[in-house]
Amino acid sequence: MSDATTLGDALPKEMARVRDNVLPYYDEIPAGYFAAALMRRDLDEAAHAMAQGDVVAMIRSYETLKEYEV
C-alpha cells in the first residue's frame, strides 16, 4: 500500500486481484482445490471485515490476501 492509498481503497483492489486473477488459476488445477478454498474463506473474511468496519480485521485480511500469487 503506497502512502497515498487508504486501506479502504487498497483492500477492495486486493480482493479483486485475488478473485479475478489468482483464484481462477487454482480453480483450474485439481491440486489447487485446498488453496482455492482458503482464498474463498479469506475473501469472505475480508468482505465481512469491511461490512463491519473492523479496521484491525481489514488490515489482517489485506496482509493475508497480498500473499496469494499464481
Sequence and secondary structure as in RCSB ss.txt:
>XXXX:A:sequence
MSDATTLGDALPKEMARVRDNVLPYYDEIPAGYFAAALMRRDLDEAAHAMAQGDVVAMIRSYETLKEYEV
>XXXX:A:secstr
  TT  HHHHHHHHHHHIIIIIHHHHHHSGGGHHHHHHHHHHHHHHHHHHHHT HHHHHHHHHHHHT   
